[in-house]
Amino acid sequence: MNTPQALPPIIKKIVLQAPIEQVWKAVATSEGLASWWMPNTFEPVLGHEFILHAGPFGDSPCKVTELDAPHRLSLDWGKDWHLTFELQALEEGKTEFTLIHSGWDAGKSTEFGQPHPVIRGIMEGGWEGIVSEKLPAAIGV
């Protein structure tokens, strides 16, 4: 029997020079998510099941598990992962955005047969570029 061997979540934070409503639109609408992350069939409805179109990796099933506009959006992604976007309004019209990608287990593999520890390392770097470059560019800051 496999005992879960949790790996730490990937956490990325950035302060964006945009009001929380503008950032929320980028992270909690289908068009917004597609502009910086992946094409999708997302709808901001609790319990909504949708698809992320992950290019060469195919389609990934997802489900909205938490929706607290404009502060928090959580979703289940694939068979193991959980993704949360947290937004906090700051002074001067700025917003702190935090991404938390959890569900990593050293003893598990992805749907594509890749070990979690390997993919976690790749995605750590991928999320860095997405959060620090693609998200701000999509918001226009």
C-alpha positions in Angstrom: 0.0 0.0 0.0 1.3 3.4 -0.9 1.6 5.9 1.9 1.0 9.5 0.8 4.3 11.4 0.6 3.1 15.0 0.4 5.4 17.4 -1.4 5.1 21.1 -0.6 2.7 23.2 -2.7 4.0 25.6 -5.3 3.3 29.1 -4.1 3.8 32.3 -6.2 3.0 35.8 -5.2 3.1 39.1 -7.0 1.9 42.6 -6.4 0.1 43.9 -9.5 -0.3 47.6 -10.3 -4.0 47.1 -10.9 -7.2 47.2 -8.8 -8.6 43.9 -7.5 -11.6 44.0 -9.8 -9.3 44.1 -12.9 -7.2 41.2 -11.6 -10.3 39.2 -10.7 -11.5 39.6 -14.3 -8.2 38.1 -15.5 -8.3 35.1 -13.1 -12.0 34.3 -12.8 -13.3 34.5 -16.4 -12.7 32.1 -19.3 -11.3 34.9 -21.5 -9.1 36.2 -18.7 -7.6 32.8 -17.9 -7.0 32.1 -21.6 -5.1 35.4 -22.0 -2.4 34.3 -19.6 -2.7 30.6 -18.8 -4.7 28.2 -21.0 -7.7 28.1 -23.3 -10.6 26.7 -21.3 -14.4 26.2 -20.8 -14.3 27.9 -17.3 -17.4 29.6 -15.9 -17.3 31.3 -12.5 -19.9 29.0 -10.9 -19.4 26.9 -7.8 -19.3 23.2 -8.8 -18.9 24.0 -12.5 -16.9 21.3 -14.3 -14.7 22.6 -17.1 -11.8 21.7 -19.4 -8.3 23.2 -19.6 -6.9 22.8 -23.1 -3.3 21.9 -22.3 -2.0 21.8 -25.8 0.3 18.7 -26.3 -0.9 17.3 -23.0 -4.5 17.2 -24.1 -7.5 18.3 -22.1 -7.6 18.4 -18.3 -10.8 18.1 -16.4 -11.3 20.7 -13.7 -14.0 21.7 -11.2 -14.6 25.0 -9.4 -14.5 24.2 -5.6 -14.5 27.6 -4.1 -15.7 31.0 -5.4 -15.4 34.1 -3.2 -15.4 37.1 -5.6 -13.2 39.0 -5.8 -10.9 37.4 -3.3 -10.5 33.6 -3.8 -11.0 31.0 -6.6 -10.2 27.4 -6.0 -10.4 24.4 -8.4 -9.6 20.8 -8.6 -7.3 20.1 -11.6 -7.0 16.6 -13.1 -7.0 13.7 -10.7 -4.7 15.0 -7.9 -4.1 18.7 -8.1 -5.8 21.7 -6.4 -5.2 25.3 -7.5 -6.1 28.4 -5.6 -5.9 32.0 -6.7 -6.0 34.5 -3.7 -6.4 38.3 -4.3 -6.0 41.0 -1.7 -6.6 44.6 -2.4 -3.7 46.9 -1.3 -3.4 50.6 -1.0 -3.1 52.8 -4.1 -5.1 50.5 -6.3 -2.7 47.6 -6.2 -3.5 43.9 -5.7 -1.5 41.1 -4.2 -2.1 37.9 -6.2 -1.1 34.5 -4.7 -1.2 31.2 -6.6 -1.1 28.0 -4.6 -0.8 24.7 -6.5 -1.1 21.7 -4.2 -1.8 18.0 -4.4 1.7 16.9 -5.0 2.7 13.4 -3.8 6.1 11.8 -4.3 4.5 8.4 -4.8 2.1 9.4 -7.5 2.3 10.1 -11.3 0.2 12.4 -13.5 -2.4 11.1 -15.9 0.4 11.2 -18.5 2.6 8.8 -16.4 5.1 11.4 -15.3 6.2 11.3 -11.6 4.8 14.1 -9.5 8.3 15.2 -8.2 9.6 15.7 -11.8 6.5 17.6 -12.9 6.4 19.6 -9.8 9.9 20.9 -10.5 9.0 21.7 -14.1 5.8 23.5 -13.0 7.6 25.4 -10.3 9.6 27.2 -13.0 6.6 27.4 -15.4 4.4 29.1 -12.8 7.2 31.6 -12.1 7.1 32.8 -15.7 3.4 32.7 -15.9 2.7 34.7 -12.7 5.6 37.1 -13.0 5.3 37.8 -16.8 2.2 36.5 -18.5 -0.4 37.5 -15.9 0.9 41.2 -15.6 1.1 41.4 -19.4 -2.5 40.2 -19.8 -3.7 42.7 -17.3 -1.7 45.4 -19.0 0.7 46.3 -16.2 
